[in-house]
Amino acid sequence: MTLAGMKTILAITGGIAAFKALGVLRLLTHHGADVYVVMTAHATQFLAPTSCAMLSGHPVSVELFAPLKTWKMEHIALAHGAELILVVPATANCIAKLALGIADDLLSTLCVVSAARAPLFLAPAMNTHMYTNVVVQQHLAILRQRHVEIIAPHYGRLASTLEGQGMGRLAEPEDILAHVCAYNRRPAPSR
């Protein structure tokens, strides 16, 4: 399965697993996707936008109210023609915003604008206690009802040395790409 030429938005949120988004970016571009990276301000604390720009070949977008590069509003321009949106990692904060329709930064606004235009994939990653929290699980259930694809986290070693192992570890980049490719192979619904 090829992603050749597919306009893809890789949205990176501010969790410790953000560094793994580089592996996802490499795989997407290797498979021919035309990837545009959007990062939250918190994500830039974990990963340099320059690294993403070099791998994607496009400027990285962070600020909702950044000076306009063109007369097009950036969140609308990015959403236009997007064929796939992938949030890696999807933090509890991001999941809550998307479940509730909160659009208060570039990433969440882009996802709200694109809701009916392109398939949305979320790859959650967080502490076990956060992931299993009833509110987070309710938000994920709401998103599944809206046909958002959730790429389940794995059980494994977590970033916090206090926690050791648990559920909430970001799926490996290869698993994330496999999920996206499997979705893209589904037959189109009959009309």
C-alpha positions as CSV (number, residue, x, y, z in Angstrom):
1,M,0.0,0.0,0.0
2,T,1.4,3.3,-0.9
3,L,0.7,6.7,0.5
4,A,2.2,8.4,-2.5
5,G,1.2,12.0,-2.8
6,M,-1.3,11.8,0.0
7,K,-1.5,15.2,1.8
8,T,-1.0,14.2,5.4
9,I,-1.0,16.3,8.5
10,L,1.2,15.0,11.3
11,A,0.0,16.7,14.5
12,I,2.4,16.5,17.4
13,T,1.3,17.2,21.0
14,G,3.4,17.9,24.1
15,G,4.1,14.5,25.7
16,I,7.4,12.8,26.3
17,A,6.6,10.4,23.4
18,A,6.8,13.3,21.0
19,F,10.2,12.2,19.9
20,K,8.7,9.1,18.4
21,A,6.8,11.3,16.0
22,L,10.0,11.6,14.0
23,G,10.0,7.9,13.4
24,V,6.4,8.2,12.1
25,L,7.3,11.1,10.0
26,R,10.2,9.1,8.4
27,L,7.9,6.2,7.6
28,L,5.2,8.4,6.1
29,T,7.6,10.2,3.8
30,H,9.4,6.9,3.0
31,H,5.9,5.7,1.8
32,G,5.5,8.8,-0.4
33,A,3.1,10.9,1.8
34,D,3.3,14.7,1.5
35,V,3.6,15.5,5.2
36,Y,2.9,18.8,6.8
37,V,3.7,19.0,10.5
38,V,1.7,20.9,13.1
39,M,3.0,21.1,16.6
40,T,1.6,22.4,19.9
41,A,3.7,24.9,21.8
42,H,4.2,22.2,24.4
43,A,5.5,19.8,21.8
44,T,8.3,22.1,20.9
45,Q,9.6,21.5,24.5
46,F,10.2,17.9,23.6
47,L,11.1,18.1,19.9
48,A,12.7,20.8,17.7
49,P,10.4,22.0,14.8
50,T,13.6,22.2,12.7
51,S,14.0,18.4,12.8
52,C,10.5,18.0,11.5
53,A,10.9,20.6,8.8
54,M,14.0,18.9,7.5
55,L,12.4,15.5,7.3
56,S,9.1,16.7,5.8
57,G,10.4,19.4,3.5
58,H,7.8,21.9,4.6
59,P,7.8,24.6,7.3
60,V,6.4,23.5,10.6
61,S,3.3,25.3,11.9
62,V,2.9,26.0,15.6
63,E,1.0,29.2,16.3
64,L,-2.6,29.8,15.5
65,F,-2.1,33.6,15.3
66,A,1.4,33.6,13.7
67,P,1.9,36.3,11.1
68,L,0.3,35.2,7.9
69,K,2.7,33.8,5.3
70,T,0.0,34.2,2.7
71,W,-3.5,35.8,2.8
72,K,-4.9,32.4,3.5
73,M,-5.7,31.5,7.2
74,E,-3.2,28.8,8.0
75,H,-5.6,26.4,9.7
76,I,-7.9,26.6,6.8
77,A,-5.1,26.3,4.2
78,L,-3.6,23.3,6.0
79,A,-6.9,21.6,6.2
80,H,-7.8,22.2,2.6
81,G,-7.0,19.0,0.6
82,A,-5.8,17.1,3.7
83,E,-6.4,13.4,3.1
84,L,-5.2,12.2,6.5
85,I,-4.6,13.7,9.9
86,L,-2.5,11.8,12.4
87,V,-2.0,12.9,16.0
88,V,1.1,11.5,17.6
89,P,1.2,11.4,20.5
90,A,-2.3,12.2,21.5
91,T,-2.2,13.5,25.1
92,A,-5.1,13.5,27.5
93,N,-5.4,17.2,27.0
94,C,-5.6,16.9,23.2
95,I,-8.1,14.0,23.4
96,A,-10.3,16.1,25.7
97,K,-10.2,19.1,23.4
98,L,-11.2,17.0,20.4
99,A,-14.0,15.2,22.2
100,L,-15.4,18.5,23.4
101,G,-14.8,20.4,20.2
102,I,-12.4,22.9,21.8
103,A,-10.3,24.8,19.3
104,D,-7.9,27.0,21.2
105,D,-4.6,26.4,19.4
106,L,-3.6,25.6,15.8
107,L,-3.6,21.8,16.2
108,S,-7.1,21.6,17.8
109,T,-8.5,24.2,15.4
110,L,-7.1,22.3,12.4
111,C,-8.7,19.1,13.7
112,V,-12.1,20.8,14.2
113,V,-12.0,22.4,10.7
114,S,-11.0,19.0,9.2
115,A,-13.5,16.9,11.1
116,A,-15.6,15.8,8.1
117,R,-13.0,16.2,5.5
118,A,-10.3,13.7,6.3
119,P,-9.9,10.6,8.4
120,L,-8.5,11.5,11.9
121,F,-6.2,9.0,13.7
122,L,-5.1,9.5,17.3
123,A,-2.2,7.6,18.9
124,P,-2.6,8.1,22.6
125,A,0.4,8.1,24.9
126,M,0.4,8.9,28.6
127,N,0.8,7.7,32.1
128,T,-1.2,4.5,33.0
129,H,-3.3,6.4,35.6
130,M,-4.1,9.1,33.0
131,Y,-4.9,6.6,30.3
132,T,-7.2,4.5,32.4
133,N,-8.9,7.5,34.0
134,V,-12.7,7.3,33.4
135,V,-12.9,10.7,31.8
136,V,-10.1,10.0,29.3
137,Q,-11.8,6.7,28.4
138,Q,-15.2,8.5,28.0
139,H,-13.5,11.1,25.7
140,L,-12.0,8.2,23.6
141,A,-15.4,6.6,23.4
142,I,-17.0,9.8,22.1
143,L,-14.3,10.1,19.5
144,R,-14.8,6.5,18.4
145,Q,-18.5,7.2,18.0
146,R,-17.5,10.0,15.6
147,H,-15.4,7.6,13.6
148,V,-12.0,8.8,14.8
149,E,-9.5,6.0,14.5
150,I,-7.8,5.3,17.9
151,I,-4.4,3.5,17.6
152,A,-4.3,1.8,21.0
153,P,-1.2,2.4,23.2
154,H,0.9,-0.6,24.3
155,Y,1.7,-2.0,27.6
156,G,5.4,-1.5,28.4
157,R,8.0,0.6,30.0
158,L,6.8,4.1,30.7
159,A,8.8,7.3,30.8
160,S,8.3,7.9,34.5
161,T,10.8,6.0,36.6
162,L,8.1,5.9,39.4
163,E,5.7,3.9,37.2
164,G,7.9,1.3,35.7
165,Q,5.6,-0.5,33.2
166,G,2.0,0.0,32.3
167,M,-0.6,0.7,29.7
168,G,-0.1,4.0,27.9
169,R,3.1,3.6,26.0
170,L,2.9,5.0,22.5
171,A,2.4,2.4,19.8
172,E,5.6,1.9,17.8
173,P,5.9,3.9,14.6
174,E,5.7,0.8,12.4
175,D,2.4,-0.2,14.2
176,I,1.0,3.3,13.7
177,L,1.8,3.2,10.0
178,A,0.4,-0.3,9.7
179,H,-2.9,0.9,11.2
180,V,-3.1,3.9,8.8
181,C,-2.3,1.6,5.8
182,A,-4.9,-1.0,6.9
183,Y,-7.5,1.8,7.1
184,N,-6.7,3.0,3.7
185,R,-7.1,-0.5,2.2
186,R,-10.8,-0.7,3.4
187,P,-13.3,-0.6,0.6
188,A,-15.1,2.6,0.1
189,P,-18.7,2.6,1.5
190,S,-21.3,1.9,-1.2
191,R,-23.7,4.7,-2.0
